[in-house]
Amino acid sequence: MGPISFEGMKGKIKRARLLADGSEIKVETPWMAYEYPDDAFITLAGAELPDDIDTVIELELAAD
């Protein structure tokens, strides 16, 4: 699984974590981000989603 994009959210995500177990997810800029200058990205570890049915990611947003 590659990076997950959040359109228009660059600089607005303070922290991301899996709701199921609280594990942190990296908010990072992938190599191809120059094509998406306004987007934020997270990358999940491994090649599959942690849950086959639903995976919930909690985003903590930075204060404006």
N, C-alpha and C positions, 0 to 999 in steps of 0.2 A: 504494500500500500504506500502510495506516495504522499506528498504533502496535501493537506486539506486547506482550501482557500476560503477566506472570509472576505467577501468583496467589500471594499471601502473601509476596512477596519484597521488598516496599518497604524500602529502607534496607539491603538485604543484598547488592546487586550493586555491586561497586566499579568494575568495568570490563567492557565487552563489545567483542568484535572478531570480524571474519570470519576463520575459520580458514584459508581459502584464501590470503589475501594479507596478513593481519594488520591490515587497515584498521580503525580505531576506529569504533564505533557509539555514538551518543549514548544515554546513559541519562537520560531526561528525563520530566517529568510533563506529559502532554497536558492540554488544556483540560477534557476530560470525566472527569478522574481522580477528582473528588469522588464519583463513583458507585462507585469501586473503591479505597477508602482503604488497603487492605492490599497492593495490587499494585504491582509495579515495571513500567516500560515502556521499551522501546527502539524507535527509529524508524530504519528503513533508508532510505538516500537513494534517490530515484527511485521509479518506480511499479511496478517489477518486482523479483523476487528476482534476485540476482547470478548464480545458476546455475539452469538450467531443471530439472535432475534433483534435486540436493540442495544445500542451503545450510546450512553448519554454523556456528553462532555459539558462540564460547567465552565463558563468563561467569567472571569472577574475582570470587569472593565476599569480602566484608569479614569480617575476623575478629570474632568475638563478644566 
